[in-house]
Amino acid sequence: MSNVKTLSPASATIGRLAVVGLGLIGGSFAKGIRESGVCREVVGCDANPVTREQALPLGVVDRVTDSLAEAVQGADVILLAVPVLAMEAVLAELAALELGNAVLTDVGSTKGAVVKAVELAFGSVPKRFVPGHPIAGSEKSGIEAASAKLFKRHKVILTPLDETSAEALKLTTALWQTLGADVEHMPLADHDEVLAATSHLPHLLAFSLVDTLAGRSENQDIFRYAAGGFRDFTRIAASDPVMWRDIFLANKNAVLRSLDAFTHDLDRLRNAIASDDANTLLGVFTRAKAAREHFSTILARRAYMEPMQTQVCNFIASPGGRVQGSIRVPGDKSISHRSIMLGSLAEGVTEVEGFLEGEDSLATLQAFRDMGVVIDGPHQGRVTINGVGLHGLQAPPGPLYVGNSGTSMRLLSGLLAGQMFDSVLMGDASLTKRPMGRVAKPLREMGARIDTADEGRPPLRIMGDSRLMGMDYTMPMASAQVKSCLLLAGLYAAGSTSVVEPAPTRDHTERMLKGFGYPVKVEGAKVTIEPGHKLSACKIDVPADISSAAFFMVAASIAEGSDLLLEHVGINPTRIGVINILRAMGGDLSLENEREVGGEPVADIRVRYAPLKGIEIPIDQVPLAIDEFPVLFVAAACAEGRTVLRGAEELRVKESDRIQVMADGLQALGIKAEPTHDGIIIEGGQIQGGQVDSHGDHRIAMSFSVASLRAAGDILITDCANVATSFPGFVSLASSVGIQVRSEENA
């Protein structure tokens, strides 16, 4: 779907519209345009006398005729809504008429067949012909089911050709958008392949299954005791048989390709059942279940989302309150990512507890399912991974989509560079703007073949069968993701791979590799890995994420009377910058019940209110708190005096430019905040109410929610849908301890 182009709303006014074929689709288009008032006259043409008799009383058209010549005379736009195989005769008649400058478009579901019919009738495809296909329908058919709202919030795919007139395309787009449709442009061949897989094949299977079961002697019992799932799946077998016969024949080649692929996979399932191959069955079922949930949640809100159905999520945070109680925030995202990656590459079964069921880590999980790893869960944070070993991954069926997760993309790029198959890593609109050159460049130096989009941005195309060579790499900028990427590539390289970091960064990858039994040498700032060893399955208990806990640490620190206990938080020495910085500002934070779980240090953190003072943040703490700075800027805004941050230029290439976005937001709330090229200077003061834009960055949205505790009025925070990326349930958990924040969603 990467070739799809989504259009913004437009408007159009035309004199006369001619609709040929007044069934459900043609009738709904005619009725909608007529009611919209953008057309002076809507003329309908249909060969069925009953349909013509109903057209005027139902308000579908202004005038109706059985004469094609009469209908299209003087028309500005002609919509063909006749069955695909009936199109040839209609087009042949149209080709003999004088159509002037009329735009010709259609609603057929098989675009290749329609274009061939147009070419056959006219000799060549007219420039003012725009192939189209609305993805909408109803269980009812005919003109009596026509609805002016049928296409509202539904996709309409236009498949313009190279010779298609830009003016004709613009007008056709505008007419569909007048009906409330979400219009996209797609290459014709892509359309027929996609529809063959997502629409035509399911209909074929439904017809076949019902026909097979109906032919069995016990068919009455089969249908009498059929459950809801059977009824839901086979509902589409009640569709018009003649229409679907025409569709399958018109789109024969694409349908056969999808059917062959399905038949191959069905044979594999049959063989698995016959041979008691439980692992293959579980793999198919878990991948299918997870893919269904994945595409209906993550992807539905991202790259393949219908824009008109997008949920616009804003937060409204009210002032006052104090933070009290005892809570456990979701599991650590960094460790959740790595548990899936290393568990998949291990030999044996890895069990994970406390897995973060947020969109980013779910994207990593889905990527490994796409590469053939059998993963059960997550179920309430529990995941079971049937590892395939270092060399057991399979080529994914298509691009690996990682949503908004920069961690997934950067770490996977290193791992995939050592595989024998080609792969593509792609993300959502936000991730596609983020630079990946920091991992692509050193991987290329190791011998990887990687192509990127302009300026090193995704998608990443990684060619398999590269001969990776180990190397000594000194990172120009401290980054745990770059370090981890190169260590994962080092698992497949010839010779040792060493990474030297200019400042300490989180070391979850090194710790977890050791936990899986893989030797890693750490010598000060240098980490070295040798190939030739194996990963052995283990149990992992993911601690609560200190980055998520940071919002509540700052909340309890700035709200008078607060006393909060954060349970089972990971206190990895490379992650505790937020604790150190808050303590340096005068914060009252204490660690209780310190322990080690699965190689990671864990503690309960008690935070009480204390007046904060501005400080110059030590440079050595910057990489230890890089993700927590947005909420630390809120702490600085509530502190007495000036807080200065330097050496944090990495903040400018996160999900947003966090330095600029936080500065803009703080200024909008009355705080003096001066961004610099690598940091910010904040003068503490009184936070006012107002509106801030999170720019789709989850940490920005949550940080300003915390700021409301010291605000003089409500804070409206816009574009907050991505909070689920790192912290599912944030609003309810924040509300439970006294932060007065609520979400408002509008379609």
C-alpha positions in Angstrom: 0.0 0.0 0.0 3.0 2.3 -0.1 1.9 3.6 -3.5 -1.4 4.9 -2.2 -1.8 8.7 -2.2 -4.4 10.1 0.1 -6.2 13.3 -1.0 -7.3 16.3 1.0 -10.9 17.5 0.7 -11.9 19.5 -2.4 -15.0 21.0 -3.9 -16.7 20.9 -7.3 -19.7 22.3 -9.0 -21.0 20.8 -12.3 -23.9 21.4 -14.6 -25.1 17.9 -15.4 -24.3 14.5 -14.1 -25.3 11.3 -16.0 -25.4 8.1 -14.1 -25.6 4.9 -16.1 -26.9 2.1 -14.0 -29.2 3.0 -11.0 -28.5 0.1 -8.7 -27.2 0.4 -5.2 -23.9 2.1 -6.1 -25.0 4.2 -9.1 -28.2 5.2 -7.3 -26.4 6.2 -4.1 -23.9 8.3 -6.0 -26.7 10.0 -8.0 -28.8 10.6 -4.9 -25.9 12.0 -2.8 -24.7 14.4 -5.5 -28.3 15.5 -6.1 -28.9 16.2 -2.4 -25.5 18.0 -2.1 -26.6 20.7 -4.4 -23.3 20.8 -6.3 -25.0 19.7 -9.6 -27.7 21.5 -11.5 -29.3 18.3 -12.9 -28.8 14.6 -12.3 -29.9 12.3 -15.1 -30.3 8.6 -14.6 -30.2 5.9 -17.3 -31.2 2.3 -16.7 -32.6 -0.5 -18.9 -34.9 -1.9 -16.1 -38.4 -0.2 -16.3 -39.1 -0.9 -12.7 -35.9 0.9 -11.7 -36.8 3.8 -13.8 -40.3 4.0 -12.3 -38.7 4.2 -8.8 -35.9 6.6 -9.5 -38.0 9.8 -9.4 -40.2 9.0 -6.4 -37.1 7.9 -4.4 -35.4 11.2 -5.1 -32.4 9.5 -6.8 -32.4 11.6 -10.0 -34.0 14.7 -11.5 -34.7 12.9 -14.8 -34.6 9.3 -15.9 -34.4 7.6 -19.4 -33.6 4.3 -21.0 -31.7 6.1 -23.8 -28.0 6.3 -23.2 -27.6 9.0 -25.9 -30.3 11.1 -24.2 -28.8 10.6 -20.7 -25.3 11.7 -21.6 -26.2 14.6 -23.9 -24.6 17.8 -22.5 -23.2 15.9 -19.4 -20.2 17.3 -17.6 -19.6 13.9 -15.8 -20.7 10.4 -16.8 -20.6 7.7 -14.1 -20.8 4.1 -15.3 -22.3 1.9 -12.7 -23.1 -1.2 -14.7 -21.7 -4.8 -14.2 -18.2 -5.3 -15.3 -19.0 -7.7 -18.1 -21.8 -5.4 -19.3 -19.4 -2.6 -19.6 -18.2 -3.4 -23.1 -21.7 -2.9 -24.7 -22.2 0.4 -22.9 -18.8 1.7 -23.8 -19.2 0.7 -27.5 -22.4 2.8 -27.6 -20.7 5.7 -25.8 -17.8 5.7 -28.2 -20.2 6.4 -31.1 -21.6 9.5 -29.3 -20.3 13.0 -29.1 -19.3 13.4 -25.5 -17.7 16.8 -25.7 -15.4 17.4 -22.7 -17.3 15.1 -20.4 -15.4 13.3 -17.7 -16.0 9.6 -17.8 -15.6 7.5 -14.7 -16.7 4.1 -13.3 -17.3 2.1 -10.2 -16.1 -1.3 -11.3 -14.1 -3.5 -8.8 -11.7 -4.8 -11.4 -9.9 -1.9 -13.0 -7.7 -3.8 -15.5 -10.7 -5.3 -17.2 -12.5 -2.0 -17.3 -9.5 -0.2 -18.8 -9.2 -2.9 -21.5 -12.9 -2.5 -22.3 -12.5 1.3 -22.6 -9.4 0.9 -24.8 -11.3 -1.6 -27.0 -14.3 0.7 -27.4 -12.5 4.0 -28.0 -9.3 2.8 -29.7 -7.3 4.3 -26.9 -8.1 5.4 -23.4 -9.5 8.9 -23.4 -7.6 11.4 -21.3 -10.8 12.4 -19.4 -11.4 8.8 -18.3 -10.8 8.2 -14.5 -11.1 4.6 -13.3 -12.7 4.4 -9.9 -13.8 1.9 -7.3 -15.8 2.7 -4.1 -15.2 0.3 -1.2 -18.7 0.4 0.1 -21.8 -1.7 -0.2 -24.9 -3.1 1.6 -26.6 -6.4 2.2 -29.5 -4.9 0.2 -29.2 -4.2 -3.5 -31.1 -2.2 -6.1 -32.3 1.3 -6.3 -34.6 1.0 -3.3 -31.4 0.6 -1.2 -29.8 3.7 -2.6 -28.5 6.0 0.2 -26.9 9.5 -0.1 -24.7 8.5 2.9 -23.5 5.2 1.5 -20.0 6.4 0.8 -19.5 8.6 3.9 -16.3 7.5 5.7 -15.6 4.8 3.2 -12.7 4.6 0.8 -12.9 5.3 -2.8 -9.9 4.2 -4.8 -9.1 6.0 -8.1 -6.6 4.4 -10.4 -5.5 7.2 -12.8 -3.3 6.2 -15.8 -0.3 8.1 -17.0 -2.4 9.8 -19.7 -5.3 10.7 -17.3 -6.1 14.4 -17.3 -5.2 16.2 -14.0 -8.3 18.3 -14.3 -10.5 15.2 -14.8 -8.9 13.5 -11.8 -9.3 16.5 -9.6 -13.0 16.8 -10.5 -13.7 13.1 -9.9 -11.9 13.3 -6.6 -13.9 16.3 -5.5 -17.3 14.7 -6.4 -16.5 11.6 -4.3 -15.3 13.8 -1.4 -18.6 15.8 -1.7 -20.2 12.5 -0.6 -18.0 12.2 2.4 -15.7 9.6 0.9 -12.0 9.2 1.7 -10.4 9.2 -1.8 -7.1 7.6 -2.5 -5.1 7.2 -5.7 -3.5 3.8 -6.4 -1.7 2.2 -9.4 -4.2 0.1 -11.3 -2.2 -3.2 -11.0 -1.8 -2.7 -7.3 -5.6 -2.2 -6.9 -6.5 -5.4 -8.7 -4.0 -7.4 -6.6 -5.1 -5.9 -3.3 -8.8 -6.4 -4.0 -8.2 -10.0 -5.2 -6.7 -10.8 -1.8 -9.0 -8.8 0.5 -12.3 -8.9 -1.2 -12.5 -11.4 -4.1 -10.8 -14.3 -2.4 -12.9 -14.2 0.8 -16.1 -14.1 -1.3 -14.9 -17.1 -3.3 -14.1 -19.0 -0.2 -17.5 -18.2 1.4 -19.4 -19.3 -1.7 -17.4 -22.5 -1.9 -17.7 -23.4 1.8 -21.5 -22.9 1.8 -21.8 -24.9 -1.4 -19.7 -27.7 0.0 -21.6 -27.9 3.3 -25.0 -27.6 1.6 -24.1 -30.7 -0.5 -23.5 -32.9 2.5 -26.3 -35.3 3.6 -26.3 -33.8 7.1 -26.6 -30.3 5.9 -29.7 -29.5 8.0 -27.8 -30.2 11.2 -24.8 -28.2 10.0 -26.8 -25.1 9.3 -29.1 -25.6 12.3 -26.2 -25.7 14.8 -23.9 -23.2 13.0 -22.4 -20.7 15.5 -22.1 -16.9 15.0 -18.6 -17.2 13.4 -20.0 -19.4 10.6 -22.8 -16.9 10.0 -20.5 -13.9 10.0 -18.0 -15.5 7.6 -20.5 -16.9 5.2 -22.8 -13.8 5.2 -21.0 -12.6 2.0 -22.1 -15.7 0.2 -25.5 -14.1 0.0 -24.1 -11.5 -2.5 -25.2 -11.3 -6.1 -24.0 -14.5 -7.8 -24.0 -13.0 -11.3 -22.0 -9.9 -10.2 -19.4 -12.1 -8.5 -19.2 -14.5 -11.5 -18.3 -11.5 -13.6 -15.8 -10.1 -11.1 -13.9 -13.4 -10.8 -13.7 -13.8 -14.6 -12.7 -10.1 -15.1 -10.0 -10.2 -12.5 -9.0 -13.8 -13.2 -5.2 -13.6 -13.1 -5.0 -11.7 -9.7 -7.7 -13.9 -8.2 -5.8 -17.1 -9.3 -2.5 -15.8 -7.7 -4.3 -15.2 -4.4 -6.1 -18.5 -4.6 -2.8 -20.4 -5.4 -1.1 -18.8 -2.4 -4.1 -19.7 -0.2 -4.2 -23.3 -1.5 -0.5 -23.7 -0.8 -1.0 -22.5 2.8 -4.1 -24.7 3.2 -2.2 -27.8 2.1 0.4 -26.9 4.8 -2.3 -26.8 7.4 -3.7 -30.1 6.2 -0.3 -31.7 6.4 0.3 -30.3 9.9 -3.0 -31.8 11.1 -2.3 -35.2 9.5 1.2 -35.4 11.1 0.2 -34.0 14.5 2.5 -31.0 14.0 1.2 -28.9 16.9 3.9 -26.3 16.5 3.0 -25.4 12.9 -0.7 -25.2 13.8 0.0 -23.0 16.8 2.3 -20.8 14.7 -0.4 -20.2 12.0 -3.1 -19.6 14.6 -1.1 -17.2 16.8 0.2 -15.3 13.8 -3.3 -15.0 12.4 -4.9 -13.9 15.7 -2.1 -11.4 16.4 -2.1 -10.1 12.8 -5.9 -9.5 12.9 -5.6 -7.6 16.2 -2.4 -5.8 14.9 -3.9 -4.6 11.7 -7.2 -3.6 13.3 -5.6 -1.5 16.0 -2.1 -0.4 15.3 -2.2 -0.2 11.5 -5.8 1.0 11.5 -4.6 4.1 13.4 -1.5 4.5 11.3 -0.5 4.0 7.7 -3.7 2.3 6.4 -6.1 4.3 8.5 -9.1 5.9 6.9 -8.4 9.6 7.5 -12.0 10.5 7.8 -12.4 7.9 10.6 -9.3 9.0 12.5 -9.9 9.6 16.2 -8.6 13.0 17.1 -7.5 12.6 20.7 -6.9 15.6 22.9 -6.2 15.8 26.7 -7.8 18.3 29.0 -5.7 18.6 32.2 -7.2 20.6 35.1 -5.1 22.4 37.8 -4.7 21.4 41.4 -4.6 18.2 43.3 -1.9 16.1 44.8 -0.5 12.7 44.0 -0.9 9.8 46.4 -1.1 6.1 46.5 0.8 3.1 45.3 1.0 2.1 41.6 2.9 -0.1 39.1 3.4 1.5 35.7 3.6 -0.7 32.6 6.6 -2.8 31.8 9.9 -1.4 30.5 9.6 -0.8 26.7 13.3 -1.3 26.0 13.4 -4.6 27.8 10.1 -5.7 26.2 11.6 -5.1 22.7 14.7 -7.0 23.4 13.0 -9.9 25.1 11.1 -10.6 21.9 14.2 -10.2 19.7 16.6 -12.4 21.7 13.9 -14.8 22.7 13.1 -15.4 19.0 16.8 -16.0 18.2 17.3 -18.3 21.2 17.1 -22.1 21.1 14.2 -23.3 23.3 11.1 -21.7 24.8 11.4 -18.2 26.4 8.8 -17.1 28.9 8.3 -13.4 29.5 6.3 -11.8 32.3 5.4 -8.1 32.5 5.7 -7.5 28.7 4.5 -4.0 27.8 1.5 -4.3 25.6 2.0 -1.0 23.9 2.0 -0.3 20.2 5.8 -0.1 19.8 6.6 -3.4 21.5 3.7 -5.1 19.8 5.1 -4.0 16.4 8.4 -5.8 17.3 6.4 -8.9 18.3 4.5 -8.8 15.0 7.7 -8.4 13.0 9.1 -11.7 14.4 5.8 -13.5 13.8 6.0 -12.3 10.2 9.5 -14.0 10.1 8.1 -17.3 11.2 8.5 -17.3 15.0 5.7 -18.9 17.0 4.8 -16.5 19.8 1.9 -17.0 22.1 0.4 -14.0 23.8 0.6 -11.4 25.1 -2.0 -12.4 27.8 -1.9 -9.9 30.7 1.8 -9.3 30.1 2.7 -12.9 29.6 4.4 -14.0 26.3 5.8 -17.4 25.3 8.3 -17.4 22.5 9.3 -20.6 20.6 12.8 -19.6 19.6 14.1 -20.6 16.1 17.8 -20.1 16.8 20.2 -17.5 15.3 19.7 -18.8 11.8 16.1 -19.8 11.9 14.3 -16.7 10.8 12.3 -16.9 7.5 11.8 -14.2 4.9 8.7 -12.2 5.8 5.8 -12.2 3.3 6.1 -8.4 2.8 7.5 -5.2 4.4 7.9 -5.3 8.1 5.8 -2.5 9.5 7.0 -1.1 12.9 4.5 1.8 13.3 6.1 4.6 15.3 8.8 2.5 16.9 12.3 3.8 16.2 13.7 1.2 18.6 12.2 -1.6 16.5 13.5 -0.2 13.2 17.0 0.6 14.4 17.6 -2.7 16.3 15.9 -4.8 13.6 18.1 -3.2 10.9 21.2 -4.7 12.5 19.7 -8.1 13.0 18.3 -8.2 9.4 21.6 -7.1 7.9 22.9 -10.6 8.8 20.1 -12.6 7.3 20.1 -14.6 4.1 16.8 -13.0 2.8 15.9 -9.5 1.7 13.7 -7.3 3.9 12.1 -3.9 4.0 11.5 -1.9 7.2 8.8 0.7 7.1 6.9 2.8 9.6 4.2 5.4 10.1 4.3 9.0 8.9 6.1 10.2 12.0 8.8 7.5 11.9 9.3 8.0 8.2 10.5 11.5 9.0 13.2 10.3 11.4 16.8 9.8 10.3 18.2 6.3 10.1 21.6 7.2 8.8 23.2 6.7 12.2 22.6 2.9 11.9 22.8 2.6 8.1 26.2 4.1 7.9 28.1 1.8 10.3 26.2 -1.2 9.0 27.4 -0.4 5.5 30.9 -0.2 6.9 30.4 -3.8 8.2 29.4 -4.9 4.6 25.6 -4.6 4.8 23.7 -3.5 1.7 21.0 -1.0 2.8 19.0 1.5 0.8 17.1 4.3 2.4 14.8 7.1 1.2 16.1 10.7 0.9 18.3 12.0 3.7 18.6 8.5 5.2 15.0 8.2 6.2 12.7 5.1 6.1 11.8 2.8 4.5 15.0 0.8 4.8 15.6 -1.9 2.2 18.1 -4.5 3.4 19.6 -6.9 1.0 20.2 -10.4 2.3 23.3 -12.6 1.9 25.6 -9.8 2.8 29.0 -10.8 4.2 29.3 -8.8 7.4 32.7 -8.2 8.8 33.2 -7.3 12.5 34.7 -3.9 13.2 35.7 -1.5 15.9 33.3 1.5 15.9 33.5 4.6 17.9 30.1 6.3 18.1 30.1 10.0 17.4 27.0 10.4 19.6 25.9 8.3 22.5 23.0 6.1 21.5 21.9 2.8 23.0 19.9 2.0 19.8 22.9 2.4 17.6 25.1 0.4 20.0 22.4 -2.4 20.1 22.0 -2.4 16.4 25.7 -3.1 15.8 25.9 -5.7 18.5 23.0 -7.6 16.9 24.7 -7.4 13.5 27.9 -8.6 15.2 26.1 -11.9 16.0 26.3 -12.6 12.3 29.7 -11.0 11.4 33.0 -12.6 10.7 35.3 -11.6 13.6 34.6 -9.5 16.6 32.5 -6.3 16.8 33.4 -3.6 19.3 31.4 -0.5 20.0 32.9 2.4 22.0 30.4 5.0 23.3 31.3 8.6 24.2 29.1 8.5 27.2 27.3 5.7 29.1 23.9 4.6 27.6 21.4 2.0 28.6 22.9 -1.5 28.6 19.8 -3.7 28.4 21.1 -5.4 25.3 24.4 -6.4 26.9 22.7 -7.6 30.1 20.1 -9.6 28.2 22.6 -11.2 25.9 24.4 -12.5 29.0 21.1 -13.6 30.4 20.5 -15.7 27.3 24.0 -17.2 27.8 25.8 -15.3 25.0 29.2 -13.9 26.1 29.7 -10.2 26.0 32.8 -8.4 27.0 32.4 -4.9 28.6 35.6 -2.9 29.2 34.7 0.6 30.4 33.1 2.4 27.4 33.9 -0.5 25.1 31.5 -3.4 24.4 32.7 -6.4 22.3 30.8 -9.4 20.9 32.2 -12.4 19.1 30.2 -14.6 16.7 29.9 -18.4 16.9 27.9 -18.7 20.2 24.3 -19.5 20.7 21.4 -18.0 22.7 19.6 -20.3 25.2 16.0 -19.7 26.2 15.3 -18.3 29.7 12.7 -16.6 31.8 12.4 -12.8 31.8 10.5 -10.7 34.3 10.2 -7.2 32.7 10.4 -4.5 35.4 8.2 -1.4 35.3 9.5 1.2 32.9 11.4 4.0 34.6 10.6 6.3 31.6 6.9 5.8 32.4 7.5 6.1 36.1 9.3 9.5 35.5 6.0 11.3 34.8 4.8 10.3 38.3 8.1 11.1 39.9 7.9 14.7 38.7 4.2 14.8 39.5 4.7 13.9 43.1 7.8 16.2 43.3 5.9 19.3 42.2 2.4 18.9 43.8 2.3 19.9 47.4 1.2 17.2 49.9 2.1 14.4 47.5 3.4 11.0 48.7 3.6 8.2 46.0 5.1 4.7 45.9 6.1 3.4 42.4 6.5 -0.4 42.6 9.0 -2.7 40.9 10.7 0.0 38.8 13.8 -0.9 36.8 16.8 1.1 38.1 19.4 0.1 35.6 22.4 2.4 36.3 22.3 3.6 32.6 18.7 4.7 33.1 18.6 6.5 36.5 19.4 10.0 35.2 15.9 11.2 36.0 16.3 10.2 39.7 19.8 11.8 39.9 18.6 15.0 38.3 15.5 15.3 40.5 17.5 14.7 43.6 20.0 17.4 42.4 17.1 19.8 42.1 16.0 19.0 45.7 13.6 16.2 45.1 12.7 13.8 47.8 13.1 10.3 46.2 14.1 7.1 48.1 14.7 3.6 46.8 13.1 0.8 48.8 13.3 -3.0 48.5 16.2 -3.0 46.1 16.7 -6.4 44.3 17.8 -7.9 41.1 15.4 -9.6 38.7 16.7 -11.4 35.6 19.9 -9.5 35.6 18.2 -6.1 35.9 18.2 -4.1 39.2 14.7 -3.2 40.5 13.4 -1.2 43.4 10.2 0.5 44.7 10.6 4.3 44.5 9.0 6.5 47.1 8.5 10.2 46.0 7.3 13.0 48.3 6.7 16.6 47.5 9.7 18.9 47.9 10.4 22.5 46.7 12.7 22.2 43.6 15.5 24.6 42.6 16.9 25.2 39.1 20.3 23.6 38.3 22.8 23.2 35.5 22.1 19.6 34.5 25.4 17.6 34.5 26.5 16.6 31.1 27.2 13.0 32.3 23.5 12.6 33.2 22.2 13.6 29.8 22.4 10.1 28.1 21.0 8.6 31.3 17.8 10.6 31.1 17.4 11.3 27.3 13.8 10.1 27.2 12.8 11.7 30.4 13.7 15.3 29.6 10.3 16.5 28.4 8.8 15.9 31.9 12.0 17.1 33.5 11.4 20.4 31.7 8.1 20.6 33.5 10.0 20.1 36.8 12.3 22.9 35.8 9.3 25.2 35.1 8.1 24.6 38.6 11.5 25.1 40.2 12.9 28.2 41.7 15.5 29.8 39.5 17.1 28.8 36.2 17.6 25.3 34.8 20.1 24.8 32.0 20.5 21.8 29.7 23.3 21.3 27.3 24.6 18.4 25.2 21.2 17.0 24.4 21.0 17.5 20.6 19.6 14.0 20.2 16.3 15.4 21.6 15.8 17.2 18.3 15.5 13.9 16.3 13.0 12.0 18.5 9.3 11.5 17.7 9.3 15.3 17.5 11.9 18.0 18.0 11.4 17.8 21.8 13.5 20.8 22.6 11.5 23.1 20.3 8.1 21.6 21.0 8.6 21.7 24.8 9.9 25.3 24.5 6.9 26.3 22.5 4.5 24.7 24.9 6.1 26.1 28.0 6.1 29.6 26.4 2.4 29.2 25.6 1.8 28.5 29.3 3.7 31.6 30.4 7.0 30.1 31.2 10.3 31.6 29.9 12.0 28.8 27.9 14.8 29.5 25.5 15.8 26.7 23.2 19.4 26.3 22.2 21.0 24.1 19.5 21.7 21.3 22.0 19.5 22.1 24.9 17.2 24.6 26.7 17.3 27.3 29.4 14.1 27.4 31.6 13.2 30.0 34.2 10.9 28.7 36.8 7.6 30.5 37.2 3.8 30.3 37.4 2.4 27.9 34.8 -0.8 29.4 33.2 -3.6 27.6 31.5 -3.7 27.5 27.7 -3.3 25.2 24.7 -0.3 23.3 23.6 0.3 21.0 20.7 2.0 17.7 21.4 2.8 17.2 17.7 1.8 13.6 18.1 4.6 12.9 20.6 3.4 10.8 23.5 6.0 12.1 26.0 5.1 15.7 25.2 1.4 15.0 25.8 2.0 13.2 29.1 4.5 15.9 30.3 2.0 18.7 29.9 -0.6 16.6 31.7 1.7 16.6 34.7 2.2 20.3 34.4 -1.4 20.9 35.1 -0.8 20.1 38.8 0.8 23.5 39.1 -1.2 25.4 36.5 -3.5 28.4 37.0 -6.1 27.0 34.6 -7.0 24.1 32.3 -4.4 23.0 29.8 -5.7 21.7 26.4 -3.2 19.3 24.9 -3.8 18.4 21.3 -2.8 15.4 19.1 -2.5 12.9 21.9 -3.5 9.6 20.2 0.1 8.3 20.3 0.2 8.1 24.1 -0.9 4.5 23.7 2.4 3.9 21.9 4.4 3.9 25.1 1.9 4.0 28.0 -1.4 2.3 27.5 -3.8 3.3 30.2 -2.0 6.5 31.2 -5.1 8.7 31.6 -6.9 6.2 33.9 -3.7 5.5 36.0 -2.9 9.3 36.3 -6.5 10.0 37.4 -6.3 7.2 40.0 -3.5 9.0 41.9 -4.9 12.5 41.6 -3.8 14.0 38.3 -7.0 15.6 36.9 -6.6 14.7 33.2 -9.2 13.3 30.8 -9.2 12.5 27.1 -11.6 13.7 24.4 -11.9 11.9 21.1 -13.7 13.1 18.0 -14.0 11.3 14.7 
